[in-house]
């Protein structure tokens, strides 16, 4: 284990595991680790996957501190299992009492566990980076109080209170979000909508849109990448999607696309956590629909080069109205033409991206996007993506940390 005192330390309290889908906090922390010692505190409950298996694997953490080091200067601390909050199973009248209580319990024993881990690592003071609030919910802001820090940073990557599964506890989560935004020394938002919602809560608030690992994805245009076996024989044209799939997916729209283009293929890359329903069963039963599962991020460019159109087919309700999709610039870096539903935070790029307001518009836009591969069109999309490099984004973040840390 490295001597963490030789570097400034960033303590990232994360909402997902290090080996999950690589999201904005992973991109940021992996780059901060070049100049800082990063402690990445995983949650005690996986966002997706086999919850029982995760519980069994992490129960040992009640008794001893568990860490591993996936890269230089980045140490992952794995938490004990979180107590489930049953947000969608209990009536609201009961959740009013149980939700704050369980949140407090999760926070209390995870705080004590993390303090033990930091003591073992000889970390006394750090920049505390809170990425959302996970299962700590109404007590998440306490990380700023209970851990000695030179700076407290609240990263808003999604509107958690507006998630469909959070509807029964929306008010306490919104109150917690407001309190955390006020208490933090710095607030970093990934969309302009998130920024606007909190602008009056904190004077040190910054809009930092999601970026792209540009060299990794641009390889789809510059290198001859081997075609992955599971997509090699899927009939073209291919309309593709990459990322986590849950309640944000517009299944009705996807069914309409599949029916409107029977000669084409719809390909989905990523974990499928969509709630089982007739719509999902009907979509998966279509012969031209292919769910290929989660892929290593290093392999995504090879899949994207087979896409003829890249899709962002989200329902326009709840948190989706406020997102700046991480996948947007990944698609563009590979030169793919993009069709999306009516996401307000993509409006600044609508000259190069098809932003549609209705299902019929989306279906028609796909036909147009199929023919948008002239050299100047490809270059325009790639040049836009290049402006959103994660390397440049994290340099800006490092400057903010240096300017505000005490």
N, C-alpha and C positions, 0 to 999 in steps of 0.2 A: 504493500500500500504506500502511496506517495505521501510525503509530508505536506499536508494541505495548508500549513502556515506560510509556505513560501509563496503562495499566490493569493490574491483576493478571492473570496469565496462567494458563489451565488448558490443559494438554497432555493431550488425550484420545487414547490409543492404542486404536484401534477395531478390531473384528473384521469390519466390513463397510463398504462405501463410503457416502459421504454421500448419493448419489442412489439408494441401494437402498431396500427397504421401510423406512418410518420407524418405528424401534423406540425402546426406552426411551432409549438413549444419544443418539439424534437429538433426542428431545423435551427431554431434560435440557440438552444442549449448546446447542440453539437458544435456550433461555431463559437459561442462564448468560451467553450472549453479550450480554445487556442490561447486565450489570454487570462482566463480565470479558472479556479478550481470549481467545478460544478457538482453539487450534491443534488441528485434527482430523486425526490421522495415519491415513490409509486403509491397509488391507492391500494387499499386492502380489499378491493373488489374490482374485478375486470369489467370493463364497459360492455364487452361482448364475449362470446365463447361459452365454454362450459363452466358455469358458476360454481358447481359443486367441486369440480376438479381444482379450480383456483383456490377455493376455500381450504381443501385438504392440503394443497401444496404450501399455502401460506400460514397455516395454523401454527407451524413450528416457530413463527416469528413472535408468538406470545412469550416465548421462553428465551430466545437469544436473538441478537441483532443479526440480520442477514443483509449482506451487500455483495455487489459484483461491479466490475469495471469494464464496460463494453468498449471504451476508447480512452485514450490518454486524457487525464485530468477530469474525467467524468465518472463519478461513483454513484451507482444506483442503490438506494436504500429501499428494501421491499417491506411494506407495512404488514401488520397482522390483519386478519380478515375484518372488514367492516360489517357492522350489524345492518341487515337489510331494513329499509325504512317503509316498505310496502305502500308506496305512494299511490299506486293504482288499485290496491286491494282493500284498503281500509276506508270507511266513510269519512268524509271531511270533518265531521263532528269529533271523531276520535283522533284523526291526524292532527288536529289543532293542538293536542296535548302530546301525542307520541312523537310527532316529527321533530319538534325542538329537543325533546328528551333524548331521542336516539342520536340526533346530530351532535348533541353535547357529549354523549358517551363516546361516539366515534372520535370526536376531536380530543377528548381527554386522554384516552389511552394511546392514541396515535401521537399526541404531543409528548407524552412521557417516553414513548418508544423512540421517537425522533431525537429527544434530548439525550438519551442513552447513546444513540448512534453518533451524534455530533461529539459527545464527550470522548468516545472511542477514537474518533477521527481528529481529535484535538482542535475542533472548530468552536470558537467562542463568539465570533461576530461575523455576520454575512450580509449580503444583499438578499433580502427575502422576496422571492418572486412567486406570487400566487397566481396560478393559471386557472381561472374559474374558481369554483368552490367545491365541486364534487360532492361526496357524501358527508362533508363537514358542514355543508349547508349554512344554517343560521349562525354557526360559530366560526366560520372560516376566517373572518377578520381577526380573530384572536392570534393567528400566527404572527401578525404584525406586533402584537403586544408581548407575547410570551417568548419570543426569540430575539436576542440582542442583535440589532441590525444597524448597518450604516445607511440603509435605504430600503423602503418598502415599496414594492411595485405590484400593481394589480393589472394582469393581462386579461382583457375582455376579448375572447375569441368567438363567442356566441352569446345569444340572449337566452341564457339558461332558464330563467323564469317562464319564457314563452314556449319551451319545449312541450310537445303534446303530453308526454308522460308526467310533466310537472304541473299540469293544470290544477290538480287538487291542492297543491302547496305553492301556488304562484305568488300569493301575497307575501308570505314570510321570506321567500327567495328574493323577491323584488326589494323588500326592505333590507335584506342582507346585502344585496348588490349595492344598494344606495349607500349603506353604512360603510362598506368596504371601499367604495370609490372615494368617499369623503376622507376616510382614514389614511389611505395610501399616500405616500410621498409623490408617487408618479402613477399615472394610469395610461396604459397603452391599449388602444383599440384597433381592431383589424378592419373595421368598416366605418364609413362616414356616418352611417345611421347610428352605430354604437357611440361614436364620438358625440354626435348631436344630442343624444339622449343623456349624456353625462357631463356635457360641457360646463354646466353651471354647478357641478358638484366638486370640481377640483381644478385649480388653476394650472396644474402641471399635467395636462392631458394631451396625448399625442395620437394622431391618426397614422398607423403603420399598416398599410394593406398587405395582405399575404403576398409572398414572393414565390420564386421558383429556383430550384437547383438547376440553373440554366445549362451548364455544360452536360449534366446528366441527361436531360431531356432533349437537348438540341442534337444529340447523337443520332436521333432518328432521321435527321436530314444529312448529317455529315459523314456518318459511318454506315457500313453495310452490316447491320445487326442480324444475327441468326433469327429466323422466324420461329417463335415458340410453337411447339408441336400441337398444343390444344387450340390454337387459332389458325394454324396453317391451312386447314382444309375447310374452314367455314366459308360459305359462299359470300362473295362481295356483290354489291357494296356493303360495308359494315358500318353501322351506326353504333358508336361505343360510349360507354360510361365507365368511369373509374372512381372508386371511393366507397365509403361506408354507405350501406343501403338500409334505411329505416323508414320511419313514418313521413320523411320529407319527400319520398318518391311518389310521383304522380302515376299511379298504376293505370288509371283510365287512359291517360295520354299515351303511355307506352303501348297499351293494347291497340290503340287507334293507329299508332305508327306502324306496329307490326302488321296490322291488317291492310294498311294503305300501301305498304311496300312489301308484298309477299315474296318478291324475288330477292329482297335484301335480308340482312341478318342484324339482329340486335344483340350486342355483346356487352356483358356486365363483368367488371373486374372489382373484387372487393368482398368483404364480409356481408352476407345477406341476413340482416336482422329484421326484415320486414315482417310485421305481424301476419300470421297465417290467416288467409281469407279466401273467399271465392275469386276475388279479383287477382290475387297473387297466383292461385292455382291455375286460373285460366290463362294468365300470362305465361307461366312456366310451361304450360302444356303446348304452347304454340311451337311449331317446328322450326321457326326462324328466330327463336329466342334462346340465348345461350348464357347461362350463369357459370362463369369459369372460376369463381372463388378469389380469395385473397392472393396477391402476388407480391414478391419482393420488389421493393421500390426500384432497385437497380435494373429490374427487368421491364418496367413499365414502358420505357421508350420503345422497346422492341414490339410491344403490343400496340402502342399508339400509332406506329408507322403503318399498321394494317387498317387503322380507322379511316374511313372516308369522310365521316362527319363525327365530331365529338359532341356529346349531349350533356346538358345540365337540366334534367326534367323534373324540377321540384314543384310541389304544390305551393301556392302562394298564401300561406297562413302560418301563424305562430312565428317561430324564430327565423324562418327562411327569408322573411321580408328584410331582415337586418344583416344577412351574411354577405361576406365577400369570399366567394368560393376559392379554396386553395387550389383546386384543379384547373381553374381558368388559365393561369399563365403556364401551367404544365402542358396543357393542350396546345396553347399558342406557341410554345417553344419548339414543339415538334412540327409546327406549321399547319396543324389541323384547323379546318374551318369549324366554327362552334355555333351551336344553336342552343339557346337557353330560354327558360320561362322568364317572366317579367320581374327580374331581380333588380331593385333600384340601384344597388351599388355597382352594377355593371353598366349603367347608363353612360358613364364617361367613355366607354369603349365601344359604344354601339355602332360606330362607323366600321369596325372590324369584326364585330360579333353580332349575330342575329338575336336580338332580344324581342321575344314574342309575347303578346298579351292573351292570346287564346290558343286552345288546342289546335284549331284549324290553321292558325297562323304558323304554329310550330311545325305541323306536318308539311305545309307548303314551303317553309323556309329550308327544310332539309333538302328538298329538290334543288333549290337555288344553291345551297351550300356545297352540293355535290360537284358543281362545276367551277368552284372558286379556287383553282389551283394554278393560276397563271403565275409566273415568276414574281411579278410585282406584288401580287396578293400574298404569296407565301412570305416574301421579304417583309411586308408590312406587319404581318402577325408576329413573326420572329423578332423584329425590332422592338415591338411593343413589349414582348415577354422579356427581352434583354434588359429593359428599364426596371424590371422588378426582381432583379437578382437577389437571392437571400444573402449573398455575401455583402452586397451594398446595404441591404436593409439592416443587417446586424451591425455594420459599422455605425449606422445612425443610432441604433439602440445603445451601443457601447458609449457613444458620446453623451447620450442622455444619462446613462448610469454615472459616468464620470462627472458630469455637470451637477448632478443632484445628490450624489453620495456624500456623507459627512465623515 
